[in-house]
Amino acid sequence: QVQLVESGGGAVQPGGSLRLSCAASGRSISPDVMAWYRQAPGKQRELVATISRAGRPNYADSVKGRFTISRDNAKNTVYLQMNSLKAEDTAVYFCNFAPTASSWGQGTQVSVSS
């Protein structure tokens, strides 16, 4: 069974940047479509970005042009570079498979405020 561990979150001011990492263990995730999701307080979990096994990305409209998803199959890791962060990006961020997610990890908290 694959375990996914997210890291890299933190507190930043609006306009700042963070890079999230998702390290997978248990088996290679190179054949899988991977995704970043987020859940803000009081809201449902939403899909932020996906990346195909060939590295083709797709983004939610709310983050398009600001976030970049990438993967390093040799390191079995998926990344989310987040630039020009806004207060509404505040959430717990999770990585998982797409379109069908597996069990959820702890996620990593991203807080954007001045």
Secondary structure as GFF3:
##gff-version 3
##sequence-region A 1 114
A	DSSP	beta_strand	3	7	.	.	.	ID=ss1
A	DSSP	beta_strand	10	12	.	.	.	ID=ss2
A	DSSP	beta_strand	18	25	.	.	.	ID=ss3
A	DSSP	beta_strand	34	39	.	.	.	ID=ss4
A	DSSP	beta_strand	46	51	.	.	.	ID=ss5
A	DSSP	beta_strand	57	59	.	.	.	ID=ss6
A	DSSP	beta_strand	67	72	.	.	.	ID=ss7
A	DSSP	beta_strand	77	82	.	.	.	ID=ss8
A	DSSP	three_ten_helix	87	89	.	.	.	ID=ss9
A	DSSP	beta_strand	91	97	.	.	.	ID=ss10
A	DSSP	beta_strand	108	112	.	.	.	ID=ss11
###
